[in-house]
Amino acid sequence: MSSFHLFWTIALVIMFVCIILWAWSGARTKDFEEAARLPLDDGDDTHPNESIKGNHHV
């Protein structure tokens, strides 16, 4: 049974290291920068007060 546990421990450590290397690779930098800006980008170019009905200034 111990060789079974040893195999899975080594396999999971290798998978973990591969995921870390993939996440921190230079190819992912652009994706992470875009994801970091998502909370700041509301996707709407209007002012927040302009979207409320009845609050139009003439």
N, C-alpha and C positions, 0 to 999 in steps of 0.2 A: 504494500500500500504506500510506502514512503516514496518509491520511485514515481508513482502516479502523482503524488503531491508535488514532488520535485519538478516533474515535467510541467505541470500546470503553473507552478510558481515562476519558473523560467519563462514559459510562454507568455504569461501575463506581464512580466517585467519587460520583456522585449516589445510587446504590443504597446505598453505604456511609453517606453522610450521612443518608439516610432511615432506615436501620436504627438508627443512633445516636440520632436524634431519637425514634424509636418506643420504643426501650429506655429512654430517660431521660424519657419523657413522664410526667406526673403520673398518668395512668390506670394505669400499670404499677406504681406504688408499692406497692399492697397485695399484688400477686402476688410482687414481689421480697421484701417483708417476710416473707411466708409461706415462701418458698423459703429465706430466710436462717435461719429457725427450724427447718427440717427436720432438720439434724444434731443439734439439741438435743432434739427431740421423738422419743421412742422409740415413742410411740403406745400404750404399755402403762402402766397406772396402778399396777401392782404393783412392789414393791421388787425389785431384781435378784436378791437372795438368795432370795426367796420362790419364784422360778421353778425353782430347783434341787431335784430330787426328793430326798427323804430329809433335807432340811434344815429340818424343821418344828419350831418350838419350841412346847412345850405350857405 
